[in-house]
């Protein structure tokens, strides 16, 4: 009984931790509601454009960390308790839960971000090689295109292939595919702006918007 209850608790905790809206908290500390600026997203890229490099970096690091720690914690808690295959399953579910929490936060009426930074932390926790190469793909994509969103989409799309290269776990492959689909789906507004040439480039200053963002506009 405990062997089933503990993993479920760990996955639930991962979702609740992932849902902590770091971007909203940091922007509120500066007297700003980040959801009313730029694209209306709560992620590091919009914080960067709205509040500057220090705030953007702080949000990015915190979002990566909140993706990393629940999965690492689940690995430590389950070590020696279940089989290796079961650990792979539960770690995959914890990683998915923490990203889902960021994208569909229970503290923001199931709205949230696009899951890129939190997903990176989860990937690093699963296999640091997958996370490192995905980060490299993101850096190269942003450096060449000057679009954070395009780099994020490319990094997400690379994760299933990276799991094939570095692991032989079907659970991790399923995780990579699911995260790629989720992150790309959450970037639909960005994809539309990329196609019309209206997407914000890196470091482009965000402007205040006159309306509350809808459920699909947060990042």
PAMAR-837998 format. One record per residue (C-alpha): chain; x, y, z; residue in three letters; residue number from 1. Coordinates in steps of 0.25 Angstrom, whole numbers, plus 5000, padded with zeros to 4 digits. Example, Ala and Ser with C-alpha at 12.3 -4.5 7.8 and 13.67 -1.06 7.14 Angstrom:
<nodes>
 mol    X    Y    Z type seq
   A 5049 4982 5031  Ala   1
   A 5055 4996 5029  Ser   2
</nodes>
This chain:
<nodes>
 mol    X    Y    Z type seq
   A 5000 5000 5000  Unk   1
   A 5011 5010 5004  Unk   2
   A 5018 5007 4991  Unk   3
   A 5007 5012 4983  Unk   4
   A 5003 5023 4992  Unk   5
   A 5016 5030 4993  Unk   6
   A 5018 5031 4978  Unk   7
   A 5004 5037 4976  Unk   8
   A 5008 5047 4987  Unk   9
   A 5021 5051 4980  Unk  10
   A 5014 5053 4967  Unk  11
   A 5003 5061 4974  Unk  12
   A 5014 5070 4981  Unk  13
   A 5021 5071 4968  Unk  14
   A 5009 5077 4961  Unk  15
   A 5006 5087 4973  Unk  16
   A 5021 5091 4973  Unk  17
   A 5021 5093 4958  Unk  18
   A 5008 5102 4959  Unk  19
   A 5015 5112 4968  Unk  20
   A 5015 5125 4958  Unk  21
   A 5029 5130 4960  Unk  22
   A 5027 5141 4949  Unk  23
   A 5015 5146 4956  Unk  24
   A 5021 5147 4970  Unk  25
   A 5034 5153 4965  Unk  26
   A 5026 5164 4957  Unk  27
   A 5017 5167 4968  Unk  28
   A 5029 5169 4977  Unk  29
   A 5032 5180 4967  Unk  30
   A 5018 5186 4967  Unk  31
   A 5015 5180 4953  Unk  32
   A 5005 5170 4949  Unk  33
   A 5013 5162 4938  Unk  34
   A 5000 5157 4932  Unk  35
   A 4996 5171 4927  Unk  36
   A 5009 5174 4920  Unk  37
   A 5015 5169 4906  Unk  38
   A 5009 5155 4902  Unk  39
   A 5002 5154 4916  Unk  40
   A 5011 5142 4919  Unk  41
   A 5017 5139 4933  Unk  42
   A 5030 5133 4928  Unk  43
   A 5044 5138 4928  Unk  44
   A 5044 5143 4914  Unk  45
   A 5032 5153 4917  Unk  46
   A 5038 5157 4931  Unk  47
   A 5051 5160 4923  Unk  48
   A 5045 5169 4913  Unk  49
   A 5036 5176 4924  Unk  50
   A 5045 5177 4936  Unk  51
   A 5059 5175 4931  Unk  52
   A 5071 5164 4931  Unk  53
   A 5072 5162 4946  Unk  54
   A 5057 5159 4948  Unk  55
   A 5056 5151 4936  Unk  56
   A 5068 5143 4940  Unk  57
   A 5063 5141 4954  Unk  58
   A 5050 5135 4949  Unk  59
   A 5057 5126 4939  Unk  60
   A 5066 5120 4950  Unk  61
   A 5054 5119 4959  Unk  62
   A 5046 5112 4949  Unk  63
   A 5057 5102 4945  Unk  64
   A 5059 5099 4960  Unk  65
   A 5044 5096 4962  Unk  66
   A 5045 5086 4951  Unk  67
   A 5057 5080 4956  Unk  68
   A 5055 5078 4971  Unk  69
   A 5042 5070 4971  Unk  70
   A 5048 5060 4961  Unk  71
   A 5061 5059 4968  Unk  72
   A 5053 5057 4981  Unk  73
   A 5044 5046 4975  Unk  74
   A 5057 5039 4971  Unk  75
   A 5063 5039 4985  Unk  76
   A 5050 5036 4992  Unk  77
   A 5047 5024 4983  Unk  78
   A 5061 5018 4982  Unk  79
   A 5062 5004 4987  Unk  80
   A 5047 5004 4989  Unk  81
   A 5042 5000 4975  Unk  82
   A 5049 4994 4962  Unk  83
   A 5057 5002 4952  Unk  84
   A 5045 5001 4942  Unk  85
   A 5036 5006 4953  Unk  86
   A 5045 5018 4956  Unk  87
   A 5046 5022 4942  Unk  88
   A 5030 5022 4941  Unk  89
   A 5028 5030 4954  Unk  90
   A 5039 5040 4950  Unk  91
   A 5033 5042 4937  Unk  92
   A 5020 5044 4943  Unk  93
   A 5026 5054 4953  Unk  94
   A 5033 5061 4942  Unk  95
   A 5020 5062 4934  Unk  96
   A 5013 5067 4947  Unk  97
   A 5022 5078 4950  Unk  98
   A 5022 5084 4936  Unk  99
   A 5006 5082 4936  Unk 100
   A 5006 5090 4949  Unk 101
   A 5014 5101 4942  Unk 102
   A 5005 5101 4930  Unk 103
   A 4992 5099 4937  Unk 104
   A 4994 5105 4951  Unk 105
   A 4984 5102 4962  Unk 106
   A 4987 5116 4968  Unk 107
   A 4984 5123 4955  Unk 108
   A 4971 5116 4951  Unk 109
   A 4978 5106 4943  Unk 110
   A 4985 5116 4934  Unk 111
   A 5000 5118 4934  Unk 112
   A 5012 5117 4926  Unk 113
   A 5017 5110 4914  Unk 114
   A 5026 5100 4922  Unk 115
   A 5040 5102 4915  Unk 116
   A 5048 5106 4927  Unk 117
   A 5041 5096 4937  Unk 118
   A 5042 5086 4926  Unk 119
   A 5057 5088 4925  Unk 120
   A 5059 5086 4940  Unk 121
   A 5051 5073 4939  Unk 122
   A 5059 5068 4927  Unk 123
   A 5072 5071 4935  Unk 124
   A 5066 5063 4947  Unk 125
   A 5063 5051 4938  Unk 126
   A 5076 5051 4930  Unk 127
   A 5086 5063 4931  Unk 128
   A 5091 5060 4917  Unk 129
   A 5077 5061 4911  Unk 130
   A 5075 5074 4918  Unk 131
   A 5089 5080 4914  Unk 132
   A 5087 5077 4900  Unk 133
   A 5073 5082 4900  Unk 134
   A 5078 5095 4906  Unk 135
   A 5089 5096 4895  Unk 136
   A 5078 5095 4884  Unk 137
   A 5071 5106 4891  Unk 138
   A 5083 5115 4892  Unk 139
   A 5087 5112 4877  Unk 140
   A 5072 5114 4873  Unk 141
   A 5071 5128 4880  Unk 142
   A 5085 5132 4876  Unk 143
   A 5082 5130 4861  Unk 144
   A 5067 5134 4860  Unk 145
   A 5067 5145 4872  Unk 146
   A 5053 5139 4876  Unk 147
   A 5052 5132 4889  Unk 148
   A 5040 5125 4885  Unk 149
   A 5046 5118 4873  Unk 150
   A 5058 5114 4881  Unk 151
   A 5048 5108 4892  Unk 152
   A 5040 5101 4881  Unk 153
   A 5053 5095 4875  Unk 154
   A 5058 5090 4888  Unk 155
   A 5045 5084 4892  Unk 156
   A 5044 5077 4879  Unk 157
   A 5058 5071 4881  Unk 158
   A 5055 5064 4894  Unk 159
   A 5049 5051 4889  Unk 160
   A 5061 5049 4880  Unk 161
   A 5070 5052 4891  Unk 162
   A 5064 5042 4900  Unk 163
   A 5065 5031 4889  Unk 164
   A 5080 5035 4888  Unk 165
   A 5083 5035 4903  Unk 166
   A 5073 5025 4909  Unk 167
   A 5066 5012 4905  Unk 168
   A 5054 5015 4914  Unk 169
   A 5040 5015 4907  Unk 170
   A 5035 5023 4919  Unk 171
   A 5045 5034 4917  Unk 172
   A 5042 5034 4902  Unk 173
   A 5027 5036 4904  Unk 174
   A 5031 5047 4914  Unk 175
   A 5039 5054 4903  Unk 176
   A 5028 5053 4893  Unk 177
   A 5017 5058 4903  Unk 178
   A 5026 5070 4907  Unk 179
   A 5029 5073 4893  Unk 180
   A 5014 5073 4889  Unk 181
   A 5010 5081 4901  Unk 182
   A 5021 5092 4900  Unk 183
   A 5018 5093 4885  Unk 184
   A 5003 5094 4887  Unk 185
   A 5005 5104 4898  Unk 186
   A 5013 5112 4887  Unk 187
   A 5002 5113 4877  Unk 188
   A 5000 5128 4879  Unk 189
   A 5015 5130 4877  Unk 190
   A 5015 5121 4865  Unk 191
   A 5004 5130 4859  Unk 192
   A 5012 5143 4862  Unk 193
   A 5025 5136 4856  Unk 194
   A 5017 5133 4843  Unk 195
   A 5012 5148 4842  Unk 196
   A 5025 5154 4846  Unk 197
   A 5020 5160 4859  Unk 198
   A 5027 5152 4869  Unk 199
   A 5035 5159 4879  Unk 200
   A 5050 5158 4878  Unk 201
   A 5059 5156 4890  Unk 202
   A 5061 5168 4898  Unk 203
   A 5050 5175 4891  Unk 204
   A 5043 5184 4902  Unk 205
   A 5029 5179 4906  Unk 206
   A 5017 5189 4905  Unk 207
   A 5005 5189 4915  Unk 208
   A 4993 5183 4909  Unk 209
   A 4979 5188 4912  Unk 210
   A 4972 5175 4914  Unk 211
   A 4973 5163 4923  Unk 212
   A 4980 5151 4915  Unk 213
   A 4972 5139 4912  Unk 214
   A 4975 5125 4916  Unk 215
   A 4984 5123 4904  Unk 216
   A 4992 5135 4905  Unk 217
   A 5001 5132 4917  Unk 218
   A 5015 5127 4916  Unk 219
</nodes>
